[in-house]
Amino acid sequence: MVHGRVSRSPASEAPITPGADMSAPTAAPPQDNLLASPRERKKVLTGTLVGTTIEMYDFLIYAQAAGLVLAPLFLEPVSEESPVLARIIAWASIGISFLFRPLGAIVGGHVGDRYGRKMVLVFSLLGMGLATMLIGVLPTYATAGAIAPVLLITLRICQGIFAGSEWGGAALMSVEHAPKEKRGLYGSFPQLGVPLGLFLATSASLSVLYFTGKDAYLEWGWRLVFLFSIVLVFVGYLIRRSVDESPVFQAMKEDSAERTAPLPDLFRNHWKPVIKAIFIFAGNNACGYMVIAFFPSYAIKTLDMDQGNIMRATLVAAVAWTIFTLWSGILSDRFGRVQVFIVGFILQAAWILALWPLIEAKDIWMYTIAVVVLTFPLALTYGPTSSLFAEMFPAGVRFSGASIGYAIGAIVGGAFAPMIAEILVDGTGKVWTIGIYLAAMTVPAVISLALLPRNLHERNLNHA
């Protein structure tokens, strides 16, 4: 139970018309009806922040290692014949995990909407940590032959399933515990998991590289980065298990012991917000995976820039992304979720078209400026995502709707973005063609946002 009694007003009992379109605000009291204690809110923010950071560490160390380490070790025959093709296949293995995110989102969303958010959070954290640790002990192609890449891809699929079930629970626990006027700020905490996970993953890789040297890192040092996950997961588990269930879910559970199954209701009555959520997240995620995976690999492998310097530039970008993400949540509380997103996508499209001369300069300072500036619009189109998606769906299907929109959006957006970028460069010889592709991805996102009400951030979240 929530520390301190959950308060509820009679307005929370107001009936909702079945099949109502939640893309438009429903009549609701001006204030939220369910209040968690300040102490519990701090626990929730800590739990979601630590948990999502750890899970993103697990997910992103693979993305970073794919082009640098995993391609030559697990795709040895292909790598010897064509290093570029090996990297393309390695990038594709990132995308394969995204294809299974919707499965995790469907299962996690169903369980989260029927039995609670907390259960999903704890289980997904443990599952992700186990899969990551096992990658760290896998035999390579030289040792096990063709079974090595099969095992690698299998564990990456497991990561995708657990990642798909993780985000919705963390996002809703934060937003549903928040006071109405701070939902953007509270919702930015699970979003901080990506830049902080990126910082943690890059720091771990850089530390191992420093102590082992480049050759040892490529041979066996990379395994330590994956094995370190088990320590982080243990810490995250201890924190998450102490967090109480969302007050919105508690009230929904008390109101109706026999609720309808969320998935049929979602696809029958709320499919339009799901489509909008997919396009909105895809526009951000495709560009985000440039900073996470493609830019570092391209700079090191193609431009022959120093690996240590590129990792340090990624650390600076991760810090900037973290600060901007938190600020974007605050901005969305002040100016509105939709407004912040639209401005962010316009800036994102403009900069992704303009930054390529800085990348191609082969200068670490120019490279750092390019990626750090990009993190600002990325934060504007990512930081308020938890609160935006929560406000797009009614409570009874919120976990399912937000999770599925996020998971499929990741497939359309970031899943194959590094692979597409590699193919564009290899096929055209023009790196700026990647900018056109990424700018085009923002168009359906802006259209989807334009179809949402401008006062979406004023919605009461307590309706079932």
C-alpha positions as CSV (number, residue, x, y, z in Angstrom):
1,M,0.0,0.0,0.0
2,V,1.1,3.6,-0.5
3,H,2.6,5.3,2.5
4,G,-0.1,7.6,3.8
5,R,-3.7,7.1,2.8
6,V,-4.5,7.6,-0.8
7,S,-7.0,10.4,-1.1
8,R,-9.8,10.3,-3.6
9,S,-12.5,12.7,-4.6
10,P,-16.0,11.8,-5.7
11,A,-15.0,13.1,-9.2
12,S,-12.9,10.1,-9.6
13,E,-16.0,8.0,-9.7
14,A,-17.4,9.8,-12.8
15,P,-18.4,7.3,-15.5
16,I,-16.5,7.2,-18.7
17,T,-18.3,6.5,-22.0
18,P,-17.1,3.2,-23.4
19,G,-15.0,3.7,-26.5
20,A,-14.4,7.4,-25.9
21,D,-11.5,8.8,-27.9
22,M,-8.8,9.6,-25.4
23,S,-7.0,11.8,-27.9
24,A,-9.3,14.6,-26.8
25,P,-9.4,15.6,-23.1
26,T,-12.3,14.3,-21.1
27,A,-14.1,16.5,-18.6
28,A,-12.2,16.1,-15.3
29,P,-11.6,18.0,-12.1
30,P,-8.7,20.5,-12.3
31,Q,-6.6,18.6,-9.8
32,D,-5.5,14.9,-9.6
33,N,-7.6,12.8,-7.3
34,L,-5.0,10.4,-6.1
35,L,-2.1,11.6,-4.0
36,A,1.0,9.6,-2.9
37,S,3.0,10.9,0.0
38,P,6.2,12.9,-0.7
39,R,8.3,10.1,0.8
40,E,6.8,7.5,-1.5
41,R,7.2,9.8,-4.5
42,K,10.9,10.1,-3.8
43,K,11.2,6.3,-3.6
44,V,9.3,5.9,-6.9
45,L,11.6,8.4,-8.7
46,T,14.7,6.7,-7.3
47,G,13.4,3.3,-8.2
48,T,12.5,4.2,-11.8
49,L,15.6,6.2,-12.4
50,V,18.0,3.5,-11.1
51,G,16.1,0.7,-12.7
52,T,15.8,2.3,-16.2
53,T,19.4,3.3,-16.0
54,I,20.5,-0.2,-15.3
55,E,18.3,-1.7,-18.0
56,M,19.5,0.8,-20.5
57,Y,23.1,0.1,-19.6
58,D,22.4,-3.6,-20.3
59,F,20.7,-2.7,-23.6
60,L,23.2,-0.1,-24.8
61,I,26.4,-1.9,-24.1
62,Y,25.3,-4.3,-26.8
63,A,24.6,-1.5,-29.2
64,Q,28.0,0.0,-28.6
65,A,29.8,-3.3,-28.9
66,A,28.0,-4.5,-32.0
67,G,30.1,-2.6,-34.6
68,L,33.3,-2.6,-32.6
69,V,33.6,-6.0,-31.0
70,L,30.8,-8.4,-31.7
71,A,31.1,-8.3,-35.5
72,P,34.7,-9.6,-35.8
73,L,34.3,-12.1,-32.8
74,F,30.9,-13.7,-33.6
75,L,30.8,-13.2,-37.4
76,E,34.5,-14.0,-38.0
77,P,34.2,-15.5,-41.6
78,V,32.0,-12.6,-42.8
79,S,34.3,-10.1,-41.1
80,E,37.4,-11.4,-42.8
81,E,35.6,-11.3,-46.2
82,S,33.9,-7.9,-45.7
83,P,34.2,-5.9,-42.5
84,V,31.4,-3.5,-43.7
85,L,29.0,-6.4,-44.3
86,A,29.8,-7.8,-40.9
87,R,29.0,-4.5,-39.3
88,I,25.7,-4.3,-41.2
89,I,24.8,-7.8,-39.9
90,A,25.8,-6.7,-36.4
91,W,23.6,-3.6,-36.7
92,A,20.8,-5.9,-37.9
93,S,21.2,-8.0,-34.7
94,I,20.3,-4.8,-32.8
95,G,17.2,-4.5,-34.8
96,I,16.2,-8.1,-34.3
97,S,15.9,-7.4,-30.6
98,F,13.5,-4.5,-31.3
99,L,11.2,-6.8,-33.2
100,F,10.5,-8.7,-30.0
101,R,9.9,-5.6,-27.9
102,P,6.2,-5.5,-28.8
103,L,5.9,-9.1,-27.4
104,G,7.4,-7.8,-24.1
105,A,5.1,-4.8,-24.3
106,I,2.0,-6.9,-24.9
107,V,2.8,-9.3,-22.0
108,G,4.1,-6.7,-19.7
109,G,1.2,-4.3,-20.5
110,H,-1.4,-6.9,-20.0
111,V,0.1,-8.0,-16.6
112,G,0.7,-4.3,-15.6
113,D,-2.9,-3.3,-16.4
114,R,-4.5,-6.3,-14.7
115,Y,-2.1,-7.0,-11.8
116,G,0.0,-4.0,-11.2
117,R,3.0,-2.0,-12.5
118,K,5.5,-3.1,-9.8
119,M,5.5,-6.8,-10.6
120,V,6.5,-6.1,-14.2
121,L,9.2,-3.7,-13.2
122,V,11.0,-6.2,-10.9
123,F,10.7,-9.1,-13.3
124,S,11.9,-7.2,-16.3
125,L,15.0,-5.9,-14.4
126,L,16.0,-9.4,-13.4
127,G,15.4,-10.9,-16.8
128,M,17.4,-8.2,-18.6
129,G,20.3,-8.5,-16.2
130,L,20.5,-12.3,-16.6
131,A,20.5,-12.1,-20.4
132,T,23.3,-9.4,-20.4
133,M,25.5,-11.4,-18.0
134,L,25.1,-14.5,-20.2
135,I,26.3,-12.6,-23.3
136,G,29.5,-11.8,-21.3
137,V,30.3,-15.6,-21.0
138,L,29.4,-16.7,-24.6
139,P,31.9,-18.5,-26.7
140,T,33.0,-16.8,-29.9
141,Y,32.9,-18.1,-33.4
142,A,36.5,-19.3,-33.1
143,T,35.6,-21.5,-30.2
144,A,32.0,-22.7,-30.9
145,G,31.5,-22.1,-34.6
146,A,28.1,-21.2,-36.0
147,I,26.3,-21.8,-32.7
148,A,28.0,-18.7,-31.2
149,P,26.1,-16.1,-33.2
150,V,22.9,-18.1,-32.7
151,L,23.3,-17.9,-29.0
152,L,24.2,-14.2,-29.2
153,I,21.1,-13.4,-31.1
154,T,18.9,-15.5,-28.8
155,L,20.1,-13.6,-25.8
156,R,19.7,-10.3,-27.6
157,I,16.0,-11.3,-28.4
158,C,15.6,-11.9,-24.6
159,Q,16.9,-8.4,-24.0
160,G,14.4,-7.0,-26.4
161,I,11.5,-8.8,-24.7
162,F,12.4,-7.6,-21.3
163,A,13.1,-4.0,-22.5
164,G,9.7,-4.0,-24.1
165,S,8.0,-4.8,-20.8
166,E,10.2,-2.4,-18.7
167,W,9.6,1.1,-20.0
168,G,5.8,1.3,-19.6
169,G,5.9,0.3,-15.9
170,A,8.7,2.7,-15.1
171,A,7.0,5.6,-17.0
172,L,3.6,5.0,-15.4
173,M,4.9,4.6,-11.9
174,S,6.6,8.0,-12.2
175,V,3.8,9.9,-13.9
176,E,0.9,8.3,-11.8
177,H,2.6,9.2,-8.6
178,A,3.2,12.8,-9.7
179,P,1.2,15.9,-8.8
180,K,-0.6,17.1,-11.9
181,E,1.5,20.3,-12.3
182,K,4.8,18.2,-12.2
183,R,3.9,15.2,-14.4
184,G,6.5,16.3,-17.0
185,L,9.2,16.6,-14.5
186,Y,8.4,13.3,-12.8
187,G,8.0,11.6,-16.1
188,S,11.4,12.7,-17.2
189,F,13.1,10.5,-14.6
190,P,12.6,7.1,-16.3
191,Q,13.7,8.9,-19.6
192,L,16.9,9.8,-17.9
193,G,17.7,6.1,-18.0
194,V,18.9,6.4,-21.6
195,P,21.5,9.1,-21.3
196,L,22.6,7.9,-17.8
197,G,22.7,4.3,-19.1
198,L,24.8,5.6,-22.1
199,F,27.1,7.4,-19.6
200,L,27.5,4.3,-17.5
201,A,28.0,1.9,-20.4
202,T,30.6,4.2,-22.0
203,S,32.4,4.8,-18.7
204,A,32.6,1.0,-18.1
205,S,34.0,0.4,-21.6
206,L,36.4,3.3,-21.3
207,S,37.6,2.1,-17.9
208,V,38.2,-1.5,-19.2
209,L,39.9,-0.2,-22.3
210,Y,42.2,2.0,-20.1
211,F,43.2,-0.9,-17.8
212,T,43.5,-3.7,-20.4
213,G,44.6,-1.9,-23.5
214,K,43.0,-2.0,-27.0
215,D,44.1,-5.5,-28.0
216,A,43.0,-7.1,-24.7
217,Y,39.8,-5.2,-24.7
218,L,38.9,-6.5,-28.2
219,E,39.9,-10.1,-27.2
220,W,38.3,-10.5,-23.7
221,G,38.0,-7.1,-21.9
222,W,34.6,-6.4,-23.4
223,R,33.2,-9.3,-21.4
224,L,33.8,-7.5,-18.2
225,V,31.5,-4.7,-19.3
226,F,28.6,-7.3,-19.7
227,L,29.4,-9.1,-16.5
228,F,29.3,-5.9,-14.5
229,S,25.6,-5.9,-15.1
230,I,24.9,-8.5,-12.4
231,V,26.2,-6.0,-9.7
232,L,24.0,-3.2,-11.1
233,V,20.9,-5.5,-11.3
234,F,21.3,-6.6,-7.7
235,V,21.3,-2.9,-6.5
236,G,18.4,-2.1,-8.7
237,Y,16.4,-5.0,-7.5
238,L,16.8,-4.0,-3.8
239,I,15.6,-0.5,-4.7
240,R,12.6,-1.5,-6.9
241,R,11.2,-4.1,-4.6
242,S,10.7,-1.4,-1.9
243,V,8.6,0.8,-4.1
244,D,4.8,0.6,-3.6
245,E,2.2,0.1,-6.3
246,S,0.9,3.1,-8.4
247,P,-1.9,4.9,-6.6
248,V,-3.9,5.1,-9.9
249,F,-3.7,1.3,-10.3
250,Q,-4.6,0.8,-6.6
251,A,-7.8,2.9,-7.0
252,M,-8.7,1.2,-10.3
253,K,-8.3,-2.1,-8.6
254,E,-10.6,-1.1,-5.8
255,D,-13.2,0.3,-8.2
256,S,-13.5,-2.9,-10.2
257,A,-12.3,-6.3,-9.1
258,E,-13.4,-7.7,-12.5
259,R,-12.0,-5.4,-15.1
260,T,-12.2,-6.2,-18.8
261,A,-9.1,-7.5,-20.6
262,P,-7.0,-4.4,-21.6
263,L,-5.7,-5.5,-25.0
264,P,-9.1,-6.1,-26.8
265,D,-10.3,-2.8,-25.3
266,L,-7.1,-1.0,-26.5
267,F,-7.2,-2.2,-30.1
268,R,-11.0,-1.8,-30.3
269,N,-11.4,1.7,-28.8
270,H,-8.0,3.3,-28.6
271,W,-6.0,2.3,-31.6
272,K,-5.6,5.9,-32.9
273,P,-3.5,7.0,-30.0
274,V,-1.4,3.9,-30.4
275,I,-0.6,4.9,-34.0
276,K,0.3,8.4,-33.0
277,A,2.5,7.2,-30.2
278,I,4.4,4.9,-32.7
279,F,5.2,7.7,-35.1
280,I,6.1,10.2,-32.3
281,F,8.6,7.8,-30.7
282,A,10.0,6.6,-34.0
283,G,11.0,10.2,-35.0
284,N,13.1,10.5,-31.9
285,N,14.5,7.0,-31.6
286,A,16.0,6.8,-35.1
287,C,18.1,9.9,-34.4
288,G,18.9,8.8,-30.8
289,Y,20.6,5.7,-32.1
290,M,23.0,7.8,-34.1
291,V,24.5,9.2,-30.9
292,I,24.2,5.8,-29.1
293,A,25.7,3.5,-31.7
294,F,26.4,4.7,-35.2
295,F,28.4,7.9,-34.7
296,P,31.0,6.3,-32.4
297,S,31.4,3.3,-34.7
298,Y,31.6,5.4,-37.9
299,A,34.1,7.7,-36.3
300,I,36.4,4.9,-35.1
301,K,36.0,2.4,-37.9
302,T,35.6,4.6,-41.0
303,L,37.2,7.9,-40.0
304,D,39.9,6.2,-38.0
305,M,39.5,8.5,-35.0
306,D,40.9,7.5,-31.6
307,Q,38.5,5.2,-29.7
308,G,39.3,6.7,-26.3
309,N,38.6,10.2,-27.5
310,I,35.3,9.2,-29.1
311,M,34.2,7.5,-25.9
312,R,35.1,10.6,-23.9
313,A,33.0,12.7,-26.4
314,T,30.1,10.3,-25.9
315,L,30.4,10.8,-22.1
316,V,30.1,14.6,-22.6
317,A,27.1,14.1,-24.9
318,A,25.5,11.7,-22.3
319,V,25.9,14.4,-19.6
320,A,24.4,17.1,-21.8
321,W,21.5,14.7,-22.8
322,T,20.8,14.0,-19.1
323,I,20.6,17.7,-18.2
324,F,18.5,18.6,-21.2
325,T,16.1,15.7,-20.6
326,L,15.3,16.8,-17.1
327,W,14.9,20.4,-18.3
328,S,12.6,19.3,-21.1
329,G,10.2,17.7,-18.6
330,I,10.0,21.0,-16.7
331,L,9.4,22.9,-20.0
332,S,6.6,20.6,-20.9
333,D,4.9,21.3,-17.5
334,R,5.1,25.0,-18.3
335,F,4.4,25.2,-22.0
336,G,2.6,21.9,-22.7
337,R,3.8,18.5,-23.9
338,V,2.7,18.9,-27.6
339,Q,4.3,22.3,-27.9
340,V,7.7,21.2,-26.6
341,F,7.7,18.1,-28.8
342,I,6.9,20.0,-32.0
343,V,9.7,22.6,-31.3
344,G,12.1,19.8,-30.5
345,F,11.4,17.9,-33.8
346,I,11.9,21.0,-35.9
347,L,15.3,21.7,-34.2
348,Q,16.2,18.0,-34.5
349,A,15.5,17.9,-38.3
350,A,17.4,21.1,-38.9
351,W,20.5,20.0,-36.9
352,I,20.7,16.4,-38.3
353,L,20.8,17.9,-41.8
354,A,23.6,20.4,-40.8
355,L,26.0,18.4,-38.6
356,W,27.8,16.2,-41.1
357,P,30.7,18.5,-42.0
358,L,31.5,18.6,-38.3
359,I,31.5,14.8,-38.1
360,E,33.5,14.5,-41.3
361,A,36.2,17.0,-40.1
362,K,37.9,14.1,-38.2
363,D,38.5,16.6,-35.4
364,I,37.4,15.4,-31.9
365,W,36.3,18.9,-30.9
366,M,34.1,19.3,-34.0
367,Y,32.7,15.8,-33.4
368,T,31.9,16.6,-29.8
369,I,30.1,19.8,-30.7
370,A,28.0,17.9,-33.3
371,V,26.8,15.2,-30.9
372,V,26.3,17.5,-27.9
373,V,24.2,20.0,-29.8
374,L,22.1,17.1,-31.1
375,T,21.3,16.0,-27.6
376,F,19.3,19.2,-27.0
377,P,16.5,18.6,-29.5
378,L,16.7,14.8,-28.8
379,A,15.9,15.7,-25.1
380,L,12.9,17.9,-26.1
381,T,11.5,15.0,-28.1
382,Y,12.3,12.3,-25.5
383,G,12.2,13.8,-22.0
384,P,8.4,14.4,-21.9
385,T,7.5,11.0,-23.6
386,S,6.4,9.3,-20.4
387,S,3.9,12.0,-19.4
388,L,2.7,12.5,-23.0
389,F,2.0,8.8,-23.5
390,A,0.4,8.5,-20.1
391,E,-2.0,11.4,-21.0
392,M,-2.9,9.8,-24.3
393,F,-4.5,6.7,-22.8
394,P,-7.1,6.0,-20.1
395,A,-5.9,4.2,-16.9
396,G,-7.4,0.8,-17.8
397,V,-5.3,0.4,-21.0
398,R,-2.5,2.9,-20.2
399,F,0.2,0.4,-19.6
400,S,-0.6,-1.6,-22.7
401,G,-1.1,1.5,-24.9
402,A,2.0,3.3,-23.9
403,S,4.2,0.2,-23.9
404,I,3.0,-1.0,-27.3
405,G,3.3,2.5,-28.9
406,Y,6.8,2.8,-27.5
407,A,7.9,-0.7,-28.5
408,I,6.6,-0.5,-32.1
409,G,7.9,3.0,-32.4
410,A,11.4,1.7,-31.5
411,I,11.1,-0.8,-34.4
412,V,10.1,1.8,-36.9
413,G,12.7,4.2,-35.5
414,G,15.9,3.0,-33.9
415,A,15.8,-0.7,-34.5
416,F,17.5,-0.6,-37.9
417,A,18.6,3.0,-38.1
418,P,22.4,2.2,-37.7
419,M,22.1,-0.5,-40.3
420,I,20.2,1.8,-42.7
421,A,22.8,4.5,-42.1
422,E,25.7,2.1,-42.9
423,I,23.9,0.9,-46.1
424,L,23.3,4.6,-47.2
425,V,27.0,5.5,-46.7
426,D,28.3,2.3,-48.3
427,G,25.8,2.6,-51.2
428,T,26.1,6.3,-52.0
429,G,29.4,7.4,-50.5
430,K,27.5,10.5,-49.2
431,V,27.2,10.6,-45.4
432,W,24.7,13.5,-45.5
433,T,22.1,11.1,-47.0
434,I,21.7,9.8,-43.5
435,G,20.5,13.3,-42.5
436,I,17.8,13.2,-45.2
437,Y,16.6,9.9,-43.9
438,L,16.5,11.0,-40.3
439,A,14.8,14.3,-41.1
440,A,12.1,12.5,-43.0
441,M,11.4,10.4,-39.9
442,T,10.3,13.5,-38.1
443,V,7.5,14.4,-40.5
444,P,5.0,11.8,-39.4
445,A,5.9,12.5,-35.8
446,V,5.0,16.2,-36.2
447,I,1.8,15.3,-38.0
448,S,0.8,13.0,-35.2
449,L,1.5,15.7,-32.6
450,A,-0.5,18.2,-34.5
451,L,-3.5,15.9,-34.2
452,L,-3.3,15.9,-30.4
453,P,-5.0,18.6,-28.3
454,R,-2.7,21.4,-27.2
455,N,-4.0,21.1,-23.6
456,L,-3.3,17.4,-23.3
457,H,-1.1,18.1,-20.2
458,E,-4.2,19.2,-18.3
459,R,-5.9,15.8,-18.5
460,N,-6.9,14.0,-15.3
461,L,-5.1,10.6,-15.2
462,N,-7.5,8.9,-12.8
463,H,-10.2,7.9,-15.3
464,A,-10.3,4.1,-15.9
